[in-house]
Amino acid sequence: MRTLTRLSKAPEAAPAKATEAAPAKATEAAPAKAPEAAEVRKEQIGRNKGDGPLARDPRSSTSTADSHRHESAIKHVTGRAAYIDDLPAPADALHIALGFSPVAHGRLTRLDLEAVKRAPGVVDVISVVDIPGHTDIGPVFPGDPLFADDEISYAGQTLFAVAATSHKAARLAVRAAVVEIDEQPASLDPLKAAERGEVVRPTHVQQRGDWQQALSKAEHVLEGEQFVGGQEHFYLEGQACLVTPSEDEGVVVYTSNQHPSETQKLVSEVLAVPFHAVTVETRRMGGGFGGKETQASPWACIAALIARRTGRAARLRLPRAEDTRATGKRHPFYNRYRLGFDAEGVLAGGEITVIGDCGYSPDLSEAIVDRAMFHADNAYSLGAARVTGHRARTHTASNTAFRGFGGPQGMMIIEAAMDDIARHLGEDPLSVRKRNFYRAGRDVTHYGQQVDQYPLLSEIVERLELSSDYWTRREAIRAHNAASPVVKKGLALTPVKFGISFTARHLNQAGALLHVYTDGSVMINHGGTEMGQGLHTKICQVAARELGLDMARVRITATRTDKVPNTSPTAASSGADLNGMAARDAASQLRERLFDFAAEHYQLDREGMRLAGGELLAGHGESSRRIAWGELVQAAYLSRISLSANGFYSTPLIHYDRDTGSGRPFYYFAYGAAVAEVSLDTLSGEYRVERVDILHDVGDSLNPAIDTGQVEGGFIQAMGWLTSEELKWDARGRLLSDGPATYKIPTYGDLPPAFNVELLQGHPNSQASIYRSKAVGEPPFMLGISVWSALRDALSSLSDYRQSPRLDTPATPERVLMAAQALRRSVNGSTP
């Protein structure tokens, strides 16, 4: 793995007086030089083995001792971490293969499965007629049949399932099916679908102020449009589950799943049994990114049907190509803007329209397009503005949740507008961006929420300007581009303001279950799921902190619906916020209960008691008393004091009125900024990312090592979305990019040689989140927009920065080359 280091600034890179003029606070928090930063990071990672606390960073209330390694780290690197396909199953377990539609749209006229039933090794074959309960498993709105009945809506739609004694036998048997479909033309263009009124959910509008008047009175008006491509989740562990029948009418479902409670509900409804008859367990996932929030449930439902019908365990694992064709992606978007602004580039108002390509059914598209609308402003005050969101229906797999949940697609249009306005005025894009940041008097969004901590974004950007030598590099790049006719460089600094909370208010709740055993060991369980992001580690940290224990005393168990019920999905970056607070509540209850017991049992003063270092500390001076944790627990047990607690948390303050398009859908905002530099060959369209500098706000970090990893990973995943990850369908609606040979995620060689990531220190969350931390799962993803903006900057140099090129995403070398050719034609006076 490439070592990530912070580059040391050359002494001459920044004028001395710039450093002297910097505020003391900013100077203190400036990035360390490369050798020092590298050593600090080595120490943080290398000493997280329980061999002593690390030094506290004086700039932050977060100790570097909080950088505990991932609770499954050793299991991961040694291969002992058990994923669904690693779980042992009974010797007579059945293997499931699926029959899929080969066409995108049509009518199913014949489905003959008799030959399939007679195939060697086949034990059971099921289709829609064999479902005893619900046949539609739409997660929020109807429209997702478990098996196609009559209408075929996308290539890859499930028609039937085969259960056999081996995986090979099941897959061979699928081929014996006789399937006849009256194929009809497929609708694949979301823009045309929206124009025809073909939508999965109604259009929604958010508006503040008189946007039409703002446009009519504006000194300048610009219009623009863009296509933003989708993205395959490409989790390393594909869709998989193992289902065993229980002794009554139910099942136990082991699944790679971000939303066990929803799967419990849907399996129960498909089987026509009560919810309590179904137990769903998820220990860990080999990646999810939103692709297992709703779309892990169909496979669990199918396996559960087989398990109940046969009385045998059933295992289902989708091969990569089938997984890719059968499941939804990040929504592609078509966006456009018409905005008015003054001579300084400050927005007066206007309108933004976003059209999400939702695929064939609603799935989560209402909320996803809503979030794109919420984030169509990103970090900027739009003035008097209207934002409209359409949810187009097309004949592809139903697109679904993906890291950012529509937010990145919404931010893309306003970032395009910032670049376009700058070129129109002959300004540097960063200057225009900074003038439009939320500020006093312009601190209310187009949906009516007041932006808190908005000065923080300006501070982040100013500090990043300094630490990345933005202006010095800008001049150097302009000079290089003027002298280099072919290879152009680009530079961009883009901000992020991302709202944290589920926009569906009822999902902002969580539970936790904590047990203390008589040997003093602690077991914690909660409703969140672990997909590699370190959530379980953070929850263990919370329990240990509240009970004054070493992390070694605390263990976490698999997420199970029979331990913590009615849970929300692990999504919306809220896993630690919600479940951390629930775990804290459970531990606090138990701690206070033990304090009450100790005060009576040991005749101690209740006031000032605390748990620290594995002991109960009470009293002061000569009357002080130290009681070992194990002794305290044993005494409480013998005195019949409960050593278990249930915790609960619900996020306060949030609300949103869809009728008025206004409210406070987010508890708080997370901020960040990134500077990206690229080199681009304008004769081939090939390019590389040379350097990236990131400063990101996570409040008081729960775990700096894990949070830094999330920032790094989120940025690279976004870079892939915007550059190399291209989804391609043929004219009949069949997905062509269905595996690693045809779909290119970033690899080691795509990492920028200089990748400098720093967490903002000394700025706790303004809201009462868990220890004043901030969510880190999704906000860093949007930092990757800086790469796309840097590519546009490099291309713009072909016009001496007078024109802003249209560059749809992903910005593959082909698209970049076509944009370069269009700019050259435009500059030379011919029609692009």
Rosetta blueprint (number, residue, H / E / L):
1 M L
2 R L
3 T L
4 L L
5 T L
6 R L
7 L L
8 S L
9 K L
10 A L
11 P L
12 E L
13 A L
14 A L
15 P L
16 A H
17 K H
18 A H
19 T H
20 E H
21 A H
22 A L
23 P L
24 A H
25 K H
26 A H
27 T H
28 E H
29 A L
30 A L
31 P L
32 A L
33 K L
34 A H
35 P H
36 E H
37 A H
38 A H
39 E H
40 V H
41 R H
42 K H
43 E H
44 Q H
45 I H
46 G H
47 R L
48 N L
49 K L
50 G L
51 D L
52 G L
53 P L
54 L L
55 A L
56 R E
57 D L
58 P L
59 R L
60 S L
61 S L
62 T L
63 S E
64 T H
65 A H
66 D H
67 S L
68 H L
69 R L
70 H L
71 E L
72 S L
73 A H
74 I H
75 K H
76 H H
77 V H
78 T H
79 G L
80 R L
81 A L
82 A L
83 Y L
84 I H
85 D H
86 D H
87 L L
88 P L
89 A L
90 P L
91 A L
92 D L
93 A L
94 L E
95 H E
96 I E
97 A E
98 L E
99 G E
100 F E
101 S L
102 P L
103 V L
104 A L
105 H L
106 G E
107 R E
108 L E
109 T E
110 R E
111 L E
112 D E
113 L L
114 E H
115 A H
116 V H
117 K H
118 R H
119 A L
120 P L
121 G L
122 V E
123 V E
124 D E
125 V E
126 I E
127 S L
128 V H
129 V H
130 D H
131 I L
132 P L
133 G L
134 H L
135 T L
136 D E
137 I L
138 G L
139 P L
140 V L
141 F L
142 P L
143 G L
144 D L
145 P E
146 L L
147 F L
148 A L
149 D L
150 D L
151 E E
152 I E
153 S L
154 Y L
155 A L
156 G L
157 Q L
158 T E
159 L E
160 F E
161 A E
162 V E
163 A E
164 A E
165 T L
166 S L
167 H H
168 K H
169 A H
170 A H
171 R H
172 L H
173 A H
174 V H
175 R L
176 A L
177 A L
178 V E
179 V E
180 E E
181 I E
182 D E
183 E E
184 Q L
185 P L
186 A L
187 S L
188 L L
189 D L
190 P H
191 L H
192 K H
193 A H
194 A H
195 E H
196 R L
197 G L
198 E L
199 V E
200 V E
201 R E
202 P E
203 T E
204 H E
205 V E
206 Q E
207 Q E
208 R E
209 G L
210 D L
211 W H
212 Q H
213 Q H
214 A H
215 L H
216 S H
217 K H
218 A L
219 E L
220 H E
221 V E
222 L E
223 E E
224 G E
225 E E
226 Q E
227 F E
228 V E
229 G L
230 G L
231 Q E
232 E L
233 H L
234 F L
235 Y L
236 L L
237 E L
238 G L
239 Q L
240 A E
241 C E
242 L E
243 V E
244 T E
245 P E
246 S L
247 E L
248 D L
249 E L
250 G L
251 V E
252 V E
253 V E
254 Y E
255 T E
256 S L
257 N L
258 Q L
259 H L
260 P H
261 S H
262 E H
263 T H
264 Q H
265 K H
266 L H
267 V H
268 S H
269 E H
270 V H
271 L H
272 A L
273 V L
274 P L
275 F H
276 H H
277 A H
278 V E
279 T E
280 V E
281 E E
282 T E
283 R L
284 R L
285 M L
286 G L
287 G L
288 G L
289 F L
290 G L
291 G L
292 K L
293 E L
294 T L
295 Q L
296 A L
297 S H
298 P H
299 W H
300 A H
301 C H
302 I H
303 A H
304 A H
305 L H
306 I H
307 A H
308 R H
309 R H
310 T H
311 G L
312 R L
313 A L
314 A E
315 R E
316 L E
317 R E
318 L L
319 P L
320 R H
321 A H
322 E H
323 D H
324 T H
325 R H
326 A H
327 T L
328 G L
329 K L
330 R E
331 H L
332 P L
333 F E
334 Y E
335 N E
336 R E
337 Y E
338 R E
339 L E
340 G E
341 F E
342 D L
343 A L
344 E L
345 G L
346 V L
347 L E
348 A E
349 G E
350 G E
351 E E
352 I E
353 T E
354 V E
355 I E
356 G E
357 D E
358 C L
359 G L
360 Y L
361 S L
362 P L
363 D L
364 L L
365 S H
366 E H
367 A H
368 I H
369 V H
370 D H
371 R H
372 A H
373 M H
374 F H
375 H L
376 A L
377 D L
378 N L
379 A L
380 Y E
381 S L
382 L L
383 G L
384 A E
385 A E
386 R E
387 V E
388 T E
389 G E
390 H E
391 R E
392 A E
393 R L
394 T L
395 H L
396 T L
397 A L
398 S L
399 N L
400 T L
401 A L
402 F L
403 R L
404 G L
405 F L
406 G L
407 G H
408 P H
409 Q H
410 G H
411 M H
412 M H
413 I H
414 I H
415 E H
416 A H
417 A H
418 M H
419 D H
420 D H
421 I H
422 A H
423 R H
424 H H
425 L H
426 G L
427 E L
428 D L
429 P H
430 L H
431 S H
432 V H
433 R H
434 K H
435 R H
436 N L
437 F E
438 Y L
439 R E
440 A L
441 G L
442 R E
443 D L
444 V E
445 T L
446 H L
447 Y L
448 G L
449 Q L
450 Q E
451 V L
452 D L
453 Q L
454 Y H
455 P H
456 L H
457 L H
458 S H
459 E H
460 I H
461 V H
462 E H
463 R H
464 L H
465 E H
466 L H
467 S H
468 S L
469 D L
470 Y H
471 W H
472 T H
473 R H
474 R H
475 E H
476 A H
477 I H
478 R H
479 A H
480 H H
481 N H
482 A H
483 A H
484 S L
485 P L
486 V L
487 V E
488 K E
489 K E
490 G E
491 L E
492 A E
493 L E
494 T E
495 P E
496 V E
497 K E
498 F E
499 G E
500 I E
501 S L
502 F L
503 T L
504 A L
505 R H
506 H H
507 L H
508 N L
509 Q E
510 A E
511 G E
512 A E
513 L E
514 L E
515 H E
516 V E
517 Y L
518 T L
519 D L
520 G L
521 S L
522 V E
523 M E
524 I E
525 N E
526 H E
527 G L
528 G L
529 T L
530 E L
531 M L
532 G L
533 Q L
534 G L
535 L H
536 H H
537 T H
538 K H
539 I H
540 C H
541 Q H
542 V H
543 A H
544 A H
545 R H
546 E H
547 L H
548 G L
549 L L
550 D L
551 M H
552 A H
553 R H
554 V E
555 R E
556 I E
557 T L
558 A L
559 T E
560 R E
561 T L
562 D L
563 K L
564 V L
565 P L
566 N L
567 T L
568 S L
569 P L
570 T L
571 A L
572 A L
573 S L
574 S L
575 G H
576 A H
577 D H
578 L H
579 N H
580 G H
581 M H
582 A H
583 A H
584 R H
585 D H
586 A H
587 A H
588 S H
589 Q H
590 L H
591 R H
592 E H
593 R H
594 L H
595 F H
596 D H
597 F H
598 A H
599 A H
600 E H
601 H H
602 Y L
603 Q L
604 L L
605 D L
606 R L
607 E L
608 G L
609 M L
610 R E
611 L E
612 A E
613 G L
614 G L
615 E E
616 L E
617 L E
618 A E
619 G L
620 H L
621 G H
622 E H
623 S H
624 S L
625 R E
626 R E
627 I E
628 A E
629 W H
630 G H
631 E H
632 L H
633 V H
634 Q H
635 A H
636 A H
637 Y H
638 L H
639 S L
640 R L
641 I L
642 S L
643 L L
644 S E
645 A E
646 N E
647 G E
648 F E
649 Y E
650 S E
651 T L
652 P L
653 L L
654 I L
655 H E
656 Y E
657 D E
658 R L
659 D L
660 T L
661 G L
662 S E
663 G E
664 R E
665 P L
666 F L
667 Y L
668 Y E
669 F E
670 A E
671 Y E
672 G E
673 A E
674 A E
675 V E
676 A E
677 E E
678 V E
679 S E
680 L E
681 D E
682 T L
683 L L
684 S L
685 G L
686 E L
687 Y E
688 R E
689 V E
690 E E
691 R E
692 V E
693 D E
694 I E
695 L E
696 H E
697 D L
698 V L
699 G E
700 D L
701 S L
702 L L
703 N L
704 P H
705 A H
706 I H
707 D H
708 T H
709 G H
710 Q H
711 V H
712 E H
713 G H
714 G H
715 F H
716 I H
717 Q H
718 A H
719 M H
720 G H
721 W H
722 L H
723 T H
724 S L
725 E L
726 E L
727 L L
728 K L
729 W E
730 D L
731 A L
732 R L
733 G L
734 R L
735 L E
736 L L
737 S L
738 D L
739 G L
740 P L
741 A L
742 T L
743 Y L
744 K L
745 I L
746 P L
747 T L
748 Y H
749 G H
750 D H
751 L L
752 P L
753 P L
754 A E
755 F E
756 N E
757 V E
758 E E
759 L E
760 L L
761 Q L
762 G L
763 H L
764 P L
765 N L
766 S L
767 Q L
768 A L
769 S L
770 I H
771 Y H
772 R H
773 S E
774 K L
775 A L
776 V L
777 G L
778 E L
779 P H
780 P H
781 F H
782 M H
783 L H
784 G H
785 I H
786 S H
787 V H
788 W H
789 S H
790 A H
791 L H
792 R H
793 D H
794 A H
795 L H
796 S H
797 S H
798 L H
799 S H
800 D L
801 Y L
802 R L
803 Q L
804 S L
805 P L
806 R L
807 L L
808 D L
809 T E
810 P L
811 A L
812 T L
813 P H
814 E H
815 R H
816 V H
817 L H
818 M H
819 A H
820 A H
821 Q H
822 A H
823 L H
824 R H
825 R H
826 S H
827 V H
828 N L
829 G L
830 S L
831 T L
832 P L
